Amino acid sequence: MAILVNMVVTMEVFLLVKNPVILLLAIPVHGICMLLCARDARFFDLAQLWAQTRLPGFAGNRLGWRGSSYSPLIVDFPRRNGHRSLIPTVYP
């Protein structure tokens, strides 16, 4: 997984810069990946698991709604006569 991260980061920077010398960036990125794997051998596996589980909820709902839910709260303000336009429903 660390080699995959190294390749992706290096190739993305190479495609942005379009200079073959930038491929030498793989050496320091490899060193950073080695240090991360020395601290925890499953660092990239755990990061991938976090990205698959927590990141969608954080990016999709928490930034906009300040909460973690699958659907936004439907706000139905009352009209001038005090009645609401929608029938209240309870979601399980």
C-alpha positions in Angstrom: 0.0 0.0 0.0 2.9 2.4 0.8 4.4 1.8 -2.7 1.0 2.6 -4.3 0.8 5.8 -2.3 4.3 6.7 -3.4 3.6 6.0 -7.0 0.3 8.0 -7.0 1.8 11.0 -5.3 4.9 11.0 -7.6 2.9 10.5 -10.8 0.3 13.2 -9.9 3.1 15.8 -9.2 4.8 14.7 -12.4 1.6 15.1 -14.5 1.1 18.6 -13.0 4.7 19.8 -13.5 5.6 17.8 -16.7 9.3 17.7 -15.8 11.1 14.3 -15.7 13.4 15.5 -12.9 10.4 15.6 -10.6 10.4 11.8 -10.6 13.2 12.1 -8.1 10.5 13.1 -5.7 9.8 9.4 -5.2 12.9 9.1 -3.0 11.8 11.5 -0.2 8.2 10.2 -0.4 9.5 6.7 0.0 11.5 7.8 3.0 8.3 9.3 4.6 6.4 6.1 3.8 9.2 4.1 5.5 9.0 6.2 8.6 5.2 5.9 8.8 5.5 2.1 8.3 8.2 1.9 11.0 5.9 3.5 13.5 2.9 1.2 12.6 3.2 -1.5 9.9 -0.6 -1.2 9.1 -0.6 2.6 8.8 -1.7 2.7 5.2 -4.3 -0.1 5.7 -5.8 1.8 8.6 -5.7 5.1 6.7 -7.6 3.4 3.8 -10.1 1.9 6.2 -10.7 5.4 7.8 -11.1 6.9 4.4 -13.7 4.4 3.4 -15.7 4.6 6.6 -15.4 8.0 8.3 -14.4 10.3 5.5 -17.6 10.1 3.4 -19.7 11.0 6.5 -17.4 13.8 7.4 -17.1 15.3 3.9 -20.8 14.8 3.0 -22.7 15.7 6.1 -20.6 17.1 8.8 -19.3 20.1 6.9 -22.8 21.1 5.7 -25.0 20.0 8.6 -22.7 19.9 11.5 -23.8 16.4 12.2 -23.5 12.9 10.9 -26.6 11.6 9.2 -27.7 10.1 6.0 -30.3 12.7 5.2 -30.8 16.3 6.0 -33.5 17.5 8.3 -36.5 18.8 6.4 -37.4 22.2 7.8 -41.1 22.9 7.4 -41.9 26.3 8.7 -45.5 27.1 9.6 -47.6 29.4 7.5 -49.3 32.5 8.7 -52.3 30.4 10.0 -49.9 28.2 12.0 -50.3 25.1 9.9 -47.4 23.3 8.3 -47.5 22.2 4.7 -46.1 18.7 5.2 -47.6 15.8 7.1 -45.2 14.8 9.9 -43.5 11.5 9.4 -41.4 9.4 11.8 -38.3 7.8 10.3 -37.1 4.5 12.0 
